[in-house]
Amino acid sequence: MMAMATPAEAVAETPTEDLQVSEPSTDELADLQKHQLQNPWKFWYFENNKDRTWEDNLRVVSSFHTVEDFWGVYNHIKSASELKSGSSYFVFKDGIKPMWEDDKNRQGGRWLINFDKRSARFNLDTLWLETLLCLIGEAFDEDGDDICGAVVDIRGKMDKIAVWTGDSKNKDRILNIGKKVKERLQLNNQVQMTYESHSDTQVKTSSAAKHIFTL
């Protein structure tokens, strides 16, 4: 009867090349030293060029999945207030395009906040940054699963910040998210946040869509 090799003997008999483990790359080592975000994200920019389609005007600025990479992007692009009228920034979870037609957005909606450019009470850049920190920092706890992304729109008289969610029927999550945004942005009762579904926004006949919730 043939004797079985002990584990130590089996290892000893294994060719050296079969035991080799590839060393992590420089990029992998750098990532290990960074603070990973719970979700990867993409930064998008939209510039209103009427000679192009809406989708052609939309382009990815950068992807990021660590705290350090987020600041690397944020600190090297124009602030929202420096963008020209008609432009927008979007920050969405990786895999979700910032458009109504995306499957993750189709059944969703948005919390919308309008800021009058004539008012000195609002610092758009501070509010936009705080919105982004809410998103990437997972400030919404389990309700964050329903977060798709956020948008800042630069317009002639009113700038807008919106937080998109994936299910316009999930009342509890929508309200929890809206209350958290209002709290973190320190918006008083004079500032109204409204929630509207994307389906209502697409068929609106005036400048405003039907409001499902108001805070």
C-alpha positions as CSV (number, residue, x, y, z in Angstrom):
1,M,0.0,0.0,0.0
2,M,1.4,3.4,-1.0
3,A,1.9,5.9,1.8
4,M,0.2,9.3,1.5
5,A,2.4,12.4,1.5
6,T,2.0,14.7,4.5
7,P,0.9,18.3,3.8
8,A,4.4,19.5,4.3
9,E,5.8,17.0,1.9
10,A,3.1,17.8,-0.7
11,V,4.0,21.5,-0.5
12,A,7.7,20.6,-0.8
13,E,7.0,18.6,-3.9
14,T,5.0,21.4,-5.6
15,P,6.9,23.3,-8.3
16,T,8.0,26.7,-7.0
17,E,6.3,28.5,-9.9
18,D,2.9,27.1,-8.8
19,L,3.3,28.7,-5.3
20,Q,4.2,32.2,-6.6
21,V,1.7,35.0,-5.8
22,S,1.6,38.0,-8.0
23,E,2.6,41.2,-6.2
24,P,0.0,44.1,-6.2
25,S,0.6,46.8,-8.7
26,T,1.5,50.3,-7.7
27,D,-2.0,51.5,-8.4
28,E,-3.5,48.7,-6.3
29,L,-1.2,49.5,-3.4
30,A,-2.2,53.2,-3.6
31,D,-5.9,52.3,-3.5
32,L,-5.3,50.1,-0.4
33,Q,-4.0,53.2,1.3
34,K,-7.0,55.3,0.4
35,H,-10.4,55.5,2.1
36,Q,-12.8,53.4,0.0
37,L,-16.4,54.7,-0.6
38,Q,-19.3,52.4,-0.2
39,N,-20.2,52.9,-3.9
40,P,-18.2,54.0,-7.0
41,W,-19.4,57.2,-8.6
42,K,-19.1,59.2,-11.8
43,F,-18.8,62.9,-12.3
44,W,-20.6,64.2,-15.4
45,Y,-20.7,67.6,-17.1
46,F,-23.4,69.0,-19.4
47,E,-23.0,72.0,-21.6
48,N,-25.9,73.3,-23.6
49,N,-24.8,73.3,-27.3
50,K,-27.8,73.5,-29.5
51,D,-26.0,72.1,-32.4
52,R,-25.8,68.7,-30.6
53,T,-28.3,66.3,-29.1
54,W,-28.8,66.4,-25.3
55,E,-26.9,63.1,-24.9
56,D,-24.0,64.3,-27.0
57,N,-23.7,67.4,-24.7
58,L,-23.3,65.1,-21.7
59,R,-19.8,63.7,-21.0
60,V,-18.0,62.0,-18.1
61,V,-15.5,64.1,-16.3
62,S,-14.1,61.3,-14.1
63,S,-14.9,58.2,-12.0
64,F,-14.0,57.9,-8.4
65,H,-14.3,55.3,-5.6
66,T,-12.3,56.7,-2.8
67,V,-12.5,59.9,-0.7
68,E,-9.1,61.0,-2.0
69,D,-10.1,60.5,-5.6
70,F,-13.3,62.5,-5.0
71,W,-11.3,65.5,-3.7
72,G,-8.9,65.1,-6.6
73,V,-11.7,65.6,-9.1
74,Y,-13.6,68.3,-7.1
75,N,-10.6,70.5,-6.5
76,H,-9.5,70.5,-10.1
77,I,-12.7,71.5,-11.9
78,K,-14.6,74.7,-12.0
79,S,-17.0,75.3,-9.0
80,A,-20.7,75.1,-9.9
81,S,-21.1,78.9,-9.6
82,E,-18.4,79.4,-12.3
83,L,-20.3,77.4,-14.9
84,K,-22.1,79.3,-17.6
85,S,-25.8,79.4,-17.8
86,G,-27.4,76.3,-19.2
87,S,-24.6,74.0,-17.8
88,S,-24.9,71.3,-15.2
89,Y,-22.9,68.9,-13.1
90,F,-24.1,65.5,-12.3
91,V,-22.7,63.0,-9.8
92,F,-24.3,59.6,-10.1
93,K,-23.6,56.1,-8.9
94,D,-21.4,54.2,-11.4
95,G,-23.6,52.3,-13.8
96,I,-26.4,54.9,-13.7
97,K,-26.6,57.5,-16.5
98,P,-28.0,60.9,-15.4
99,M,-31.0,60.7,-17.7
100,W,-34.7,59.8,-17.2
101,E,-34.4,56.9,-19.7
102,D,-31.9,54.9,-17.6
103,D,-33.5,51.8,-16.2
104,K,-32.5,52.8,-12.6
105,N,-34.1,56.2,-13.0
106,R,-37.2,55.4,-15.1
107,Q,-39.5,54.7,-12.1
108,G,-37.9,57.4,-9.9
109,G,-38.1,61.1,-9.2
110,R,-36.2,64.0,-7.6
111,W,-36.1,66.3,-4.7
112,L,-35.7,69.8,-6.2
113,I,-34.5,73.0,-4.6
114,N,-34.5,76.4,-6.4
115,F,-32.1,79.1,-5.4
116,D,-32.8,82.7,-6.5
117,K,-29.6,84.2,-7.8
118,R,-30.6,87.6,-6.4
119,S,-30.5,86.3,-2.9
120,A,-27.3,86.7,-0.9
121,R,-28.5,84.1,1.6
122,F,-27.3,81.1,-0.5
123,N,-23.8,80.0,-1.3
124,L,-24.4,77.6,-4.2
125,D,-21.0,76.0,-4.0
126,T,-21.3,75.2,-0.3
127,L,-24.8,73.7,-0.8
128,W,-23.7,71.6,-3.8
129,L,-20.6,70.3,-2.0
130,E,-22.7,69.4,1.1
131,T,-25.1,67.6,-1.1
132,L,-22.3,65.6,-2.6
133,L,-20.8,64.7,0.8
134,C,-24.3,63.5,1.8
135,L,-24.3,61.2,-1.2
136,I,-20.8,59.7,-1.2
137,G,-20.6,59.6,2.7
138,E,-23.8,57.5,2.8
139,A,-25.6,60.0,5.1
140,F,-28.9,58.4,4.2
141,D,-28.1,55.0,5.8
142,E,-30.2,52.2,4.3
143,D,-32.4,54.7,2.4
144,G,-29.2,55.4,0.4
145,D,-29.9,52.3,-1.6
146,D,-32.6,54.4,-3.4
147,I,-30.2,57.2,-4.2
148,C,-29.2,57.5,-7.9
149,G,-27.3,60.8,-7.9
150,A,-27.5,64.5,-7.7
151,V,-27.5,67.5,-10.1
152,V,-26.7,71.2,-10.0
153,D,-28.2,73.2,-12.8
154,I,-27.0,76.7,-13.6
155,R,-29.7,78.9,-15.1
156,G,-30.4,82.5,-15.8
157,K,-32.4,83.6,-12.7
158,M,-32.6,80.4,-10.6
159,D,-30.0,77.8,-9.9
160,K,-31.2,74.3,-9.0
161,I,-29.9,71.4,-6.9
162,A,-31.7,68.1,-7.2
163,V,-31.3,64.6,-5.6
164,W,-32.6,61.8,-7.7
165,T,-34.1,58.6,-6.2
166,G,-35.0,55.4,-7.9
167,D,-38.5,54.8,-6.7
168,S,-41.1,57.6,-6.8
169,K,-43.6,55.3,-5.0
170,N,-41.5,54.7,-1.9
171,K,-42.9,57.4,0.4
172,D,-40.9,56.5,3.5
173,R,-37.6,56.6,1.8
174,I,-38.4,59.7,-0.2
175,L,-39.3,61.6,2.9
176,N,-36.4,60.4,4.9
177,I,-34.0,61.4,2.1
178,G,-35.7,64.8,1.8
179,K,-35.5,65.6,5.5
180,K,-31.9,64.6,5.7
181,V,-31.0,66.8,2.7
182,K,-32.9,69.8,4.2
183,E,-31.1,69.2,7.6
184,R,-27.6,68.9,6.1
185,L,-28.0,71.9,3.9
186,Q,-29.4,73.9,6.8
187,L,-32.4,75.1,4.8
188,N,-34.9,77.0,6.9
189,N,-38.7,76.9,6.4
190,Q,-38.5,79.8,3.9
191,V,-36.8,77.4,1.4
192,Q,-39.2,74.9,-0.1
193,M,-38.1,71.5,-1.4
194,T,-40.4,69.7,-3.8
195,Y,-40.5,66.1,-4.9
196,E,-41.7,65.2,-8.4
197,S,-41.6,62.0,-10.4
198,H,-39.6,61.9,-13.6
199,S,-42.7,60.7,-15.5
200,D,-44.5,63.9,-14.4
201,T,-41.5,66.0,-15.3
202,Q,-41.4,64.7,-18.8
203,V,-45.1,65.5,-19.5
204,K,-45.3,68.9,-17.6
205,T,-47.1,71.6,-19.5
206,S,-45.7,74.5,-17.5
207,S,-42.3,75.3,-15.9
208,A,-43.1,73.1,-12.8
209,A,-44.2,69.5,-12.6
210,K,-46.8,68.1,-10.2
211,H,-45.4,68.0,-6.7
212,I,-45.8,64.7,-4.9
213,F,-44.2,65.9,-1.6
214,T,-43.2,69.2,-0.2
215,L,-40.9,70.0,2.7
